Structures are given as C-alpha cells and as structure tokens.
Amino acid sequence: MTNPFAHVPVVAGLAYIERIHQLPSRFTATLAAEPDNRFNRFAVAVLAGGNKIGYVPPEISCHYFDPVRRAAAPVECPGRRVSATDLRNTGVAVLLDFSALPVARAE
C-alpha cells in the first residue's frame, strides 16, 4: 500500500510556475509556517532554493502548521516536479514526500 504522505501536492498558482520550471526534477523543499497569511490561518509555504513555490494544501497544512512553526531547525522534505503529462492531467506541478516527517498531529 502506498503511503499517502509520500505524494503531497503543492498548491501553486501562476505566480510560482516560472520558479517551478527552473527546479531540478528532484530537490529538497523547506516548509515555513505563515501565521499572518490572510487566506489560511494554518498556511505552510513551500520553498525551494530560497524561493516560495507554493503552499501545502489547507486540508494537510492544518496538521503540520504548529510543528513547523515551533521547529528549532528548518523542516525539510524531498520534492519532485511531475511529468508534463501528469501536470496536464492533474494541474499539480510539484509533489512532496512527507512520509519521514514526524510532525503530523491528529485532529
């Protein structure tokens, strides 16, 4: 059975697409809590190479917001760009692997 946290989509609008296209196929993403985000009070931004490339979806970020915000060191995870076919079929350009992150909390 596939771990669902091994394929977490990144929500990214057109503002981030150029940054995403410049990423290597596999990279390390850094998660950053955004407590002042006006759209999602549990927003977790996704950064790669020091640039924001999108957000963890709200239904997932609510489980990771507090641990990411309180972490003593940056929270990192593997990321990958999807194939052009997958992008056309799903609209998702980047997937993250949260399977090794010990930060999920039960609601």
A tleap script that builds the chain and sets N, CA, C and O, in Angstrom:
source leaprc.protein.ff14SB
mol = sequence {
  NMET THR ASN PRO PHE ALA HIE VAL PRO VAL
  VAL ALA GLY LEU ALA TYR ILE GLU ARG ILE
  HIE GLN LEU PRO SER ARG PHE THR ALA THR
  LEU ALA ALA GLU PRO ASP ASN ARG PHE ASN
  ARG PHE ALA VAL ALA VAL LEU ALA GLY GLY
  ASN LYS ILE GLY TYR VAL PRO PRO GLU ILE
  SER CYS HIE TYR PHE ASP PRO VAL ARG ARG
  ALA ALA ALA PRO VAL GLU CYS PRO GLY ARG
  ARG VAL SER ALA THR ASP LEU ARG ASN THR
  GLY VAL ALA VAL LEU LEU ASP PHE SER ALA
  LEU PRO VAL ALA ARG ALA CGLU
}
set mol.1.N position { 0.840 -1.174 0.000 }
set mol.1.CA position { 0.000 0.000 0.000 }
set mol.1.C position { 0.887 1.241 0.000 }
set mol.1.O position { 1.861 1.309 0.750 }
set mol.2.N position { 0.557 2.211 -0.829 }
set mol.2.CA position { 1.332 3.434 -0.941 }
set mol.2.C position { 1.009 4.382 0.206 }
set mol.2.O position { -0.155 4.560 0.564 }
set mol.3.N position { 2.029 4.981 0.770 }
set mol.3.CA position { 1.852 5.958 1.833 }
set mol.3.C position { 1.307 7.243 1.216 }
set mol.3.O position { 1.961 7.818 0.347 }
set mol.4.N position { 0.121 7.716 1.638 }
set mol.4.CA position { -0.452 8.932 1.039 }
set mol.4.C position { 0.395 10.175 1.324 }
set mol.4.O position { 0.302 11.160 0.591 }
set mol.5.N position { 1.211 10.145 2.369 }
set mol.5.CA position { 2.042 11.294 2.677 }
set mol.5.C position { 3.325 11.317 1.854 }
set mol.5.O position { 4.146 12.222 2.009 }
set mol.6.N position { 3.503 10.332 0.983 }
set mol.6.CA position { 4.650 10.307 0.088 }
set mol.6.C position { 4.387 11.113 -1.177 }
set mol.6.O position { 5.302 11.333 -1.970 }
set mol.7.N position { 3.141 11.557 -1.375 }
set mol.7.CA position { 2.765 12.285 -2.591 }
set mol.7.C position { 1.853 13.459 -2.253 }
set mol.7.O position { 0.707 13.503 -2.701 }
set mol.8.N position { 2.351 14.404 -1.472 }
set mol.8.CA position { 1.571 15.567 -1.079 }
set mol.8.C position { 1.698 16.625 -2.182 }
set mol.8.O position { 2.808 17.056 -2.492 }
set mol.9.N position { 0.581 17.045 -2.774 }
set mol.9.CA position { 0.660 18.052 -3.834 }
set mol.9.C position { 0.961 19.437 -3.263 }
set mol.9.O position { 0.615 19.741 -2.122 }
set mol.10.N position { 1.601 20.254 -4.064 }
set mol.10.CA position { 1.843 21.649 -3.704 }
set mol.10.C position { 0.837 22.491 -4.470 }
set mol.10.O position { 0.701 22.359 -5.686 }
set mol.11.N position { 0.139 23.352 -3.754 }
set mol.11.CA position { -0.807 24.274 -4.376 }
set mol.11.C position { 0.010 25.466 -4.861 }
set mol.11.O position { 0.602 26.190 -4.061 }
set mol.12.N position { 0.036 25.661 -6.165 }
set mol.12.CA position { 0.847 26.736 -6.735 }
set mol.12.C position { 0.068 27.425 -7.842 }
set mol.12.O position { -0.467 26.774 -8.739 }
set mol.13.N position { 0.011 28.718 -7.772 }
set mol.13.CA position { -0.655 29.487 -8.813 }
set mol.13.C position { 0.330 29.901 -9.889 }
set mol.13.O position { 1.496 29.507 -9.869 }
set mol.14.N position { -0.144 30.689 -10.816 }
set mol.14.CA position { 0.693 31.147 -11.922 }
set mol.14.C position { 1.889 31.964 -11.451 }
set mol.14.O position { 2.909 32.022 -12.137 }
set mol.15.N position { 1.771 32.594 -10.290 }
set mol.15.CA position { 2.865 33.405 -9.772 }
set mol.15.C position { 4.123 32.580 -9.514 }
set mol.15.O position { 5.225 33.126 -9.500 }
set mol.16.N position { 3.973 31.277 -9.310 }
set mol.16.CA position { 5.112 30.426 -8.950 }
set mol.16.C position { 5.571 29.506 -10.077 }
set mol.16.O position { 6.577 28.812 -9.926 }
set mol.17.N position { 4.864 29.485 -11.190 }
set mol.17.CA position { 5.135 28.475 -12.219 }
set mol.17.C position { 6.538 28.613 -12.818 }
set mol.17.O position { 7.181 27.603 -13.102 }
set mol.18.N position { 7.021 29.832 -13.013 }
set mol.18.CA position { 8.375 30.002 -13.562 }
set mol.18.C position { 9.429 29.456 -12.603 }
set mol.18.O position { 10.398 28.829 -13.032 }
set mol.19.N position { 9.241 29.694 -11.310 }
set mol.19.CA position { 10.181 29.154 -10.318 }
set mol.19.C position { 10.163 27.634 -10.333 }
set mol.19.O position { 11.206 26.992 -10.211 }
set mol.20.N position { 8.978 27.063 -10.484 }
set mol.20.CA position { 8.848 25.602 -10.510 }
set mol.20.C position { 9.551 25.026 -11.732 }
set mol.20.O position { 10.233 24.006 -11.628 }
set mol.21.N position { 9.392 25.666 -12.887 }
set mol.21.CA position { 10.033 25.173 -14.105 }
set mol.21.C position { 11.553 25.226 -14.023 }
set mol.21.O position { 12.228 24.494 -14.747 }
set mol.22.N position { 12.107 26.070 -13.160 }
set mol.22.CA position { 13.551 26.182 -13.020 }
set mol.22.C position { 14.130 25.165 -12.037 }
set mol.22.O position { 15.348 25.027 -11.929 }
set mol.23.N position { 13.266 24.462 -11.332 }
set mol.23.CA position { 13.733 23.464 -10.353 }
set mol.23.C position { 14.264 22.221 -11.056 }
set mol.23.O position { 13.802 21.874 -12.143 }
set mol.24.N position { 15.234 21.551 -10.435 }
set mol.24.CA position { 15.619 20.233 -10.957 }
set mol.24.C position { 14.458 19.257 -10.749 }
set mol.24.O position { 13.514 19.565 -10.021 }
set mol.25.N position { 14.523 18.109 -11.370 }
set mol.25.CA position { 13.414 17.157 -11.252 }
set mol.25.C position { 13.213 16.702 -9.815 }
set mol.25.O position { 12.081 16.446 -9.403 }
set mol.26.N position { 14.285 16.598 -9.049 }
set mol.26.CA position { 14.197 16.259 -7.618 }
set mol.26.C position { 14.963 17.319 -6.835 }
set mol.26.O position { 16.028 17.766 -7.260 }
set mol.27.N position { 14.418 17.715 -5.698 }
set mol.27.CA position { 15.009 18.786 -4.910 }
set mol.27.C position { 14.584 18.638 -3.453 }
set mol.27.O position { 13.740 17.804 -3.126 }
set mol.28.N position { 15.167 19.444 -2.593 }
set mol.28.CA position { 14.773 19.485 -1.185 }
set mol.28.C position { 13.926 20.722 -0.966 }
set mol.28.O position { 14.336 21.834 -1.301 }
set mol.29.N position { 12.746 20.526 -0.404 }
set mol.29.CA position { 11.844 21.634 -0.096 }
set mol.29.C position { 11.952 21.975 1.381 }
set mol.29.O position { 12.190 21.101 2.215 }
set mol.30.N position { 11.776 23.238 1.693 }
set mol.30.CA position { 11.731 23.717 3.068 }
set mol.30.C position { 10.325 24.216 3.345 }
set mol.30.O position { 9.742 24.935 2.534 }
set mol.31.N position { 9.784 23.836 4.487 }
set mol.31.CA position { 8.435 24.254 4.877 }
set mol.31.C position { 8.536 25.423 5.843 }
set mol.31.O position { 9.398 25.439 6.721 }
set mol.32.N position { 7.647 26.408 5.677 }
set mol.32.CA position { 7.649 27.585 6.539 }
set mol.32.C position { 6.215 27.959 6.897 }
set mol.32.O position { 5.387 28.192 6.017 }
set mol.33.N position { 5.931 28.013 8.192 }
set mol.33.CA position { 4.602 28.419 8.648 }
set mol.33.C position { 4.412 29.910 8.366 }
set mol.33.O position { 5.337 30.704 8.540 }
set mol.34.N position { 3.210 30.282 7.932 }
set mol.34.CA position { 2.871 31.685 7.672 }
set mol.34.C position { 1.666 32.062 8.532 }
set mol.34.O position { 0.535 32.060 8.044 }
set mol.35.N position { 1.896 32.386 9.806 }
set mol.35.CA position { 0.784 32.678 10.709 }
set mol.35.C position { -0.028 33.913 10.328 }
set mol.35.O position { -1.173 34.048 10.758 }
set mol.36.N position { 0.541 34.810 9.534 }
set mol.36.CA position { -0.178 36.018 9.133 }
set mol.36.C position { -0.815 35.907 7.754 }
set mol.36.O position { -1.251 36.915 7.198 }
set mol.37.N position { -0.876 34.712 7.196 }
set mol.37.CA position { -1.479 34.519 5.883 }
set mol.37.C position { -2.968 34.842 5.959 }
set mol.37.O position { -3.678 34.285 6.796 }
set mol.38.N position { -3.444 35.725 5.103 }
set mol.38.CA position { -4.841 36.177 5.180 }
set mol.38.C position { -5.841 35.181 4.604 }
set mol.38.O position { -7.044 35.333 4.815 }
set mol.39.N position { -5.376 34.174 3.888 }
set mol.39.CA position { -6.276 33.205 3.274 }
set mol.39.C position { -6.403 31.908 4.061 }
set mol.39.O position { -7.422 31.223 3.980 }
set mol.40.N position { -5.361 31.573 4.824 }
set mol.40.CA position { -5.357 30.314 5.571 }
set mol.40.C position { -4.564 30.528 6.845 }
set mol.40.O position { -3.351 30.732 6.793 }
set mol.41.N position { -5.227 30.485 7.980 }
set mol.41.CA position { -4.518 30.747 9.238 }
set mol.41.C position { -3.538 29.641 9.600 }
set mol.41.O position { -2.730 29.814 10.513 }
set mol.42.N position { -3.590 28.507 8.906 }
set mol.42.CA position { -2.642 27.408 9.110 }
set mol.42.C position { -1.763 27.208 7.863 }
set mol.42.O position { -1.361 26.086 7.555 }
set mol.43.N position { -1.475 28.290 7.162 }
set mol.43.CA position { -0.713 28.202 5.912 }
set mol.43.C position { 0.713 27.723 6.157 }
set mol.43.O position { 1.395 28.173 7.078 }
set mol.44.N position { 1.139 26.800 5.305 }
set mol.44.CA position { 2.524 26.322 5.303 }
set mol.44.C position { 3.050 26.525 3.887 }
set mol.44.O position { 2.626 25.857 2.945 }
set mol.45.N position { 3.990 27.469 3.763 }
set mol.45.CA position { 4.598 27.756 2.465 }
set mol.45.C position { 5.647 26.699 2.146 }
set mol.45.O position { 6.250 26.101 3.037 }
set mol.46.N position { 5.844 26.488 0.847 }
set mol.46.CA position { 6.859 25.554 0.359 }
set mol.46.C position { 7.911 26.382 -0.366 }
set mol.46.O position { 7.598 27.138 -1.285 }
set mol.47.N position { 9.169 26.230 0.062 }
set mol.47.CA position { 10.274 26.949 -0.555 }
set mol.47.C position { 11.268 25.962 -1.143 }
set mol.47.O position { 11.471 24.867 -0.618 }
set mol.48.N position { 11.879 26.372 -2.237 }
set mol.48.CA position { 12.937 25.576 -2.862 }
set mol.48.C position { 13.993 26.552 -3.365 }
set mol.48.O position { 13.672 27.505 -4.074 }
set mol.49.N position { 15.216 26.325 -3.011 }
set mol.49.CA position { 16.279 27.241 -3.396 }
set mol.49.C position { 16.078 28.638 -2.848 }
set mol.49.O position { 16.529 29.615 -3.446 }
set mol.50.N position { 15.403 28.740 -1.712 }
set mol.50.CA position { 15.157 30.027 -1.090 }
set mol.50.C position { 13.964 30.789 -1.642 }
set mol.50.O position { 13.658 31.882 -1.164 }
set mol.51.N position { 13.287 30.235 -2.640 }
set mol.51.CA position { 12.135 30.886 -3.257 }
set mol.51.C position { 10.851 30.144 -2.946 }
set mol.51.O position { 10.827 28.913 -2.930 }
set mol.52.N position { 9.788 30.886 -2.700 }
set mol.52.CA position { 8.482 30.267 -2.485 }
set mol.52.C position { 7.974 29.708 -3.809 }
set mol.52.O position { 8.002 30.379 -4.841 }
set mol.53.N position { 7.504 28.448 -3.750 }
set mol.53.CA position { 6.966 27.825 -4.961 }
set mol.53.C position { 5.502 27.427 -4.795 }
set mol.53.O position { 4.901 26.890 -5.726 }
set mol.54.N position { 4.924 27.680 -3.628 }
set mol.54.CA position { 3.522 27.357 -3.403 }
set mol.54.C position { 3.256 27.064 -1.944 }
set mol.54.O position { 4.007 27.472 -1.059 }
set mol.55.N position { 2.154 26.335 -1.710 }
set mol.55.CA position { 1.706 26.037 -0.352 }
set mol.55.C position { 1.274 24.583 -0.222 }
set mol.55.O position { 0.872 23.947 -1.195 }
set mol.56.N position { 1.366 24.076 0.993 }
set mol.56.CA position { 0.788 22.782 1.332 }
set mol.56.C position { -0.735 22.987 1.330 }
set mol.56.O position { -1.203 23.991 1.868 }
set mol.57.N position { -1.517 22.081 0.751 }
set mol.57.CA position { -2.972 22.255 0.732 }
set mol.57.C position { -3.537 22.428 2.147 }
set mol.57.O position { -3.040 21.808 3.086 }
set mol.58.N position { -4.572 23.265 2.310 }
set mol.58.CA position { -5.125 23.553 3.642 }
set mol.58.C position { -5.533 22.324 4.440 }
set mol.58.O position { -5.362 22.295 5.659 }
set mol.59.N position { -6.071 21.307 3.771 }
set mol.59.CA position { -6.513 20.118 4.497 }
set mol.59.C position { -5.346 19.320 5.070 }
set mol.59.O position { -5.537 18.472 5.941 }
set mol.60.N position { -4.150 19.589 4.584 }
set mol.60.CA position { -2.944 18.940 5.104 }
set mol.60.C position { -2.163 19.900 6.004 }
set mol.60.O position { -1.628 19.490 7.034 }
set mol.61.N position { -2.097 21.164 5.618 }
set mol.61.CA position { -1.298 22.131 6.379 }
set mol.61.C position { -1.790 22.293 7.815 }
set mol.61.O position { -0.997 22.594 8.707 }
set mol.62.N position { -3.074 22.099 8.048 }
set mol.62.CA position { -3.585 22.234 9.415 }
set mol.62.C position { -2.957 21.218 10.363 }
set mol.62.O position { -2.917 21.449 11.572 }
set mol.63.N position { -2.469 20.105 9.837 }
set mol.63.CA position { -1.827 19.072 10.661 }
set mol.63.C position { -0.343 19.346 10.885 }
set mol.63.O position { 0.258 18.766 11.790 }
set mol.64.N position { 0.253 20.214 10.081 }
set mol.64.CA position { 1.687 20.462 10.127 }
set mol.64.C position { 2.061 21.870 10.575 }
set mol.64.O position { 3.220 22.125 10.903 }
set mol.65.N position { 1.102 22.783 10.594 }
set mol.65.CA position { 1.381 24.187 10.888 }
set mol.65.C position { 2.119 24.381 12.215 }
set mol.65.O position { 3.209 24.953 12.233 }
set mol.66.N position { 1.546 23.917 13.315 }
set mol.66.CA position { 2.171 24.138 14.626 }
set mol.66.C position { 3.552 23.490 14.735 }
set mol.66.O position { 4.487 24.154 15.183 }
set mol.67.N position { 3.720 22.235 14.349 }
set mol.67.CA position { 5.061 21.652 14.439 }
set mol.67.C position { 6.094 22.377 13.568 }
set mol.67.O position { 7.244 22.529 13.978 }
set mol.68.N position { 5.699 22.822 12.382 }
set mol.68.CA position { 6.630 23.552 11.515 }
set mol.68.C position { 6.973 24.895 12.155 }
set mol.68.O position { 8.132 25.307 12.162 }
set mol.69.N position { 5.964 25.571 12.690 }
set mol.69.CA position { 6.177 26.878 13.314 }
set mol.69.C position { 7.101 26.762 14.533 }
set mol.69.O position { 7.920 27.648 14.778 }
set mol.70.N position { 6.969 25.689 15.282 }
set mol.70.CA position { 7.736 25.524 16.523 }
set mol.70.C position { 9.084 24.829 16.330 }
set mol.70.O position { 9.870 24.753 17.273 }
set mol.71.N position { 9.359 24.336 15.162 }
set mol.71.CA position { 10.594 23.577 14.927 }
set mol.71.C position { 11.822 24.440 15.182 }
set mol.71.O position { 11.872 25.605 14.789 }
set mol.72.N position { 12.807 23.851 15.844 }
set mol.72.CA position { 14.048 24.554 16.155 }
set mol.72.C position { 14.916 24.732 14.903 }
set mol.72.O position { 15.699 25.678 14.813 }
set mol.73.N position { 14.772 23.831 13.956 }
set mol.73.CA position { 15.530 23.885 12.707 }
set mol.73.C position { 14.541 23.865 11.541 }
set mol.73.O position { 13.396 23.444 11.709 }
set mol.74.N position { 14.973 24.315 10.361 }
set mol.74.CA position { 14.067 24.266 9.208 }
set mol.74.C position { 13.554 22.844 8.961 }
set mol.74.O position { 14.303 21.874 9.081 }
set mol.75.N position { 12.286 22.739 8.620 }
set mol.75.CA position { 11.685 21.448 8.301 }
set mol.75.C position { 11.830 21.244 6.803 }
set mol.75.O position { 11.331 22.036 6.003 }
set mol.76.N position { 12.519 20.172 6.435 }
set mol.76.CA position { 12.780 19.890 5.025 }
set mol.76.C position { 12.214 18.527 4.646 }
set mol.76.O position { 12.050 17.640 5.483 }
set mol.77.N position { 11.921 18.394 3.352 }
set mol.77.CA position { 11.437 17.121 2.828 }
set mol.77.C position { 11.796 17.035 1.349 }
set mol.77.O position { 12.031 18.058 0.705 }
set mol.78.N position { 11.841 15.815 0.808 }
set mol.78.CA position { 12.103 15.662 -0.621 }
set mol.78.C position { 10.924 16.177 -1.446 }
set mol.78.O position { 9.763 16.053 -1.055 }
set mol.79.N position { 11.256 16.751 -2.585 }
set mol.79.CA position { 10.232 17.198 -3.524 }
set mol.79.C position { 10.603 16.779 -4.930 }
set mol.79.O position { 11.762 16.482 -5.217 }
set mol.80.N position { 9.604 16.756 -5.809 }
set mol.80.CA position { 9.887 16.445 -7.209 }
set mol.80.C position { 8.876 17.130 -8.107 }
set mol.80.O position { 7.706 17.289 -7.758 }
set mol.81.N position { 9.356 17.530 -9.267 }
set mol.81.CA position { 8.448 18.045 -10.290 }
set mol.81.C position { 7.787 16.849 -10.958 }
set mol.81.O position { 8.407 15.797 -11.114 }
set mol.82.N position { 6.543 17.007 -11.347 }
set mol.82.CA position { 5.841 15.918 -12.019 }
set mol.82.C position { 6.106 15.991 -13.517 }
set mol.82.O position { 6.607 16.997 -14.021 }
set mol.83.N position { 5.770 14.931 -14.214 }
set mol.83.CA position { 5.944 14.914 -15.666 }
set mol.83.C position { 4.945 15.872 -16.318 }
set mol.83.O position { 3.934 16.238 -15.718 }
set mol.84.N position { 5.242 16.264 -17.539 }
set mol.84.CA position { 4.344 17.160 -18.280 }
set mol.84.C position { 2.956 16.535 -18.431 }
set mol.84.O position { 1.946 17.236 -18.374 }
set mol.85.N position { 2.911 15.220 -18.623 }
set mol.85.CA position { 1.625 14.529 -18.760 }
set mol.85.C position { 0.835 14.595 -17.459 }
set mol.85.O position { -0.360 14.888 -17.470 }
set mol.86.N position { 1.503 14.324 -16.334 }
set mol.86.CA position { 0.823 14.407 -15.041 }
set mol.86.C position { 0.344 15.824 -14.757 }
set mol.86.O position { -0.738 16.017 -14.204 }
set mol.87.N position { 1.141 16.811 -15.133 }
set mol.87.CA position { 0.743 18.206 -14.934 }
set mol.87.C position { -0.525 18.512 -15.732 }
set mol.87.O position { -1.451 19.136 -15.213 }
set mol.88.N position { -0.565 18.078 -16.980 }
set mol.88.CA position { -1.768 18.306 -17.802 }
set mol.88.C position { -2.982 17.589 -17.228 }
set mol.88.O position { -4.092 18.122 -17.256 }
set mol.89.N position { -2.777 16.386 -16.710 }
set mol.89.CA position { -3.904 15.589 -16.211 }
set mol.89.C position { -4.401 16.028 -14.839 }
set mol.89.O position { -5.587 15.887 -14.542 }
set mol.90.N position { -3.511 16.558 -13.997 }
set mol.90.CA position { -3.904 16.870 -12.624 }
set mol.90.C position { -3.841 18.341 -12.269 }
set mol.90.O position { -4.515 18.779 -11.337 }
set mol.91.N position { -3.042 19.113 -12.994 }
set mol.91.CA position { -2.836 20.514 -12.649 }
set mol.91.C position { -1.847 20.696 -11.517 }
set mol.91.O position { -1.595 21.821 -11.087 }
set mol.92.N position { -1.282 19.600 -11.027 }
set mol.92.CA position { -0.300 19.639 -9.941 }
set mol.92.C position { 1.096 19.569 -10.565 }
set mol.92.O position { 1.383 18.668 -11.353 }
set mol.93.N position { 1.973 20.537 -10.204 }
set mol.93.CA position { 3.310 20.595 -10.791 }
set mol.93.C position { 4.382 20.002 -9.892 }
set mol.93.O position { 5.434 19.579 -10.371 }
set mol.94.N position { 4.117 19.967 -8.571 }
set mol.94.CA position { 5.125 19.513 -7.610 }
set mol.94.C position { 4.473 18.608 -6.576 }
set mol.94.O position { 3.357 18.865 -6.122 }
set mol.95.N position { 5.185 17.542 -6.208 }
set mol.95.CA position { 4.772 16.651 -5.126 }
set mol.95.C position { 5.862 16.630 -4.067 }
set mol.95.O position { 7.052 16.667 -4.379 }
set mol.96.N position { 5.437 16.571 -2.811 }
set mol.96.CA position { 6.360 16.483 -1.684 }
set mol.96.C position { 6.217 15.132 -1.001 }
set mol.96.O position { 5.154 14.513 -1.047 }
set mol.97.N position { 7.285 14.680 -0.373 }
set mol.97.CA position { 7.261 13.425 0.374 }
set mol.97.C position { 7.310 13.741 1.866 }
set mol.97.O position { 8.369 14.061 2.408 }
set mol.98.N position { 6.149 13.647 2.528 }
set mol.98.CA position { 6.044 13.918 3.963 }
set mol.98.C position { 6.192 12.640 4.785 }
set mol.98.O position { 6.073 12.690 6.010 }
set mol.99.N position { 6.448 11.491 4.144 }
set mol.99.CA position { 6.427 10.219 4.861 }
set mol.99.C position { 7.438 10.141 6.003 }
set mol.99.O position { 7.223 9.387 6.952 }
set mol.100.N position { 8.527 10.894 5.940 }
set mol.100.CA position { 9.527 10.854 7.016 }
set mol.100.C position { 9.365 11.986 8.017 }
set mol.100.O position { 10.130 12.068 8.978 }
set mol.101.N position { 8.393 12.853 7.815 }
set mol.101.CA position { 8.210 13.976 8.734 }
set mol.101.C position { 7.461 13.523 9.978 }
set mol.101.O position { 6.350 13.003 9.883 }
set mol.102.N position { 8.063 13.717 11.136 }
set mol.102.CA position { 7.396 13.312 12.389 }
set mol.102.C position { 6.519 14.429 12.962 }
set mol.102.O position { 6.334 14.503 14.177 }
set mol.103.N position { 5.983 15.291 12.108 }
set mol.103.CA position { 5.293 16.465 12.608 }
set mol.103.C position { 3.773 16.398 12.509 }
set mol.103.O position { 3.095 17.294 13.011 }
set mol.104.N position { 3.223 15.376 11.885 }
set mol.104.CA position { 1.764 15.299 11.759 }
set mol.104.C position { 1.135 15.120 13.132 }
set mol.104.O position { 1.673 14.412 13.983 }
set mol.105.N position { 0.008 15.758 13.338 }
set mol.105.CA position { -0.723 15.611 14.596 }
set mol.105.C position { -2.157 15.235 14.288 }
set mol.105.O position { -2.697 15.624 13.252 }
set mol.106.N position { -2.760 14.504 15.154 }
set mol.106.CA position { -4.157 14.087 14.973 }
set mol.106.C position { -5.082 15.245 15.290 }
set mol.106.O position { -4.809 16.036 16.193 }
set mol.107.N position { -6.156 15.345 14.562 }
set mol.107.CA position { -7.184 16.354 14.807 }
set mol.107.C position { -8.281 15.769 15.654 }
set mol.107.O position { -9.248 16.460 15.976 }
savepdb mol mol.pdb
quit
